[in-house]
Amino acid sequence: MGEHADKNAPGSEATDATQAIVPGGSVSTYQNSDNTDEPKPKPRRSVDWKAVKDQVVGLLAGIVRWLGLIFALILVLHIVFVIGEANAENSIVSWAADWSDGLALGFHDLFQPSDPKLSVLVNYGIAAIFWLVASSIAARIIRRVGGVTV
């Protein structure tokens, strides 16, 4: 029994498996040849720049789609308020009317029927459809230029 050196004895040349707690709380096991308790640094990971670019392009396209949807919803909300004869002095109704005037672009007086409710329905409805179609096309262009295939 005296012939075998103890692996954990000071000065022994045998390597031992050491466990170290690395940042994040996980335990890493590695072979430590100098018997120190210092954790071995993790190797640097390479960055997959194509995946990062795809994520950024996808995020940007998603933001464009969501903006188009929100703009269309504001216009539809204004249409509902006008047709339902909501109180124009209400802050929500006035907010929707203010925003929809800007979002309607040139569509707010495209058609001029004699009924004002029908005018709002047609003109602001066309503007809402415009925002949905335009944001969809813009998102596809962003994905295509960014090289992301969907």
Secondary structure, 3 states (H helix, E strand, C coil): CCCCCCCCCCCCCCCEEEEEECCCCCEEEEEECCCCCCCCCCCCCCCCHHHHHHHHHHHHHHHHHHHHHHHHHHHHHHHHHHHCCCCCCCHHHHHHHHHHHHHCCCCCCCCCCCCHHHHHHHHHHHHHHHHHHHHHHHHHHHHHHHCCCC
